[in-house]
């Protein structure tokens, strides 16, 4: 159950990042754009925390991160 909660929360954080980015990209007010980008970055922090929780608690997730993160060359 905890893994499901983490995955759903990660999906929501990624969606929020996308929403804030879209809003910031379309915003003409400089100060509001700064607030939206700040909020987007906060959501990235939350997503990173969830990814780290998944890495620590789901062995196959950790194996896939080890396989692809920080590796030079083709991702595919």
Buried (B, 14 or more C-beta within 10 A) or exposed (E): EEEEEBBEBBEBBBEBBEBBBEBBEEBEEEEEBEBBBEBBEBBBEBBEBBBEBBBEEBEEBEEEBEEEEEEEEEEE
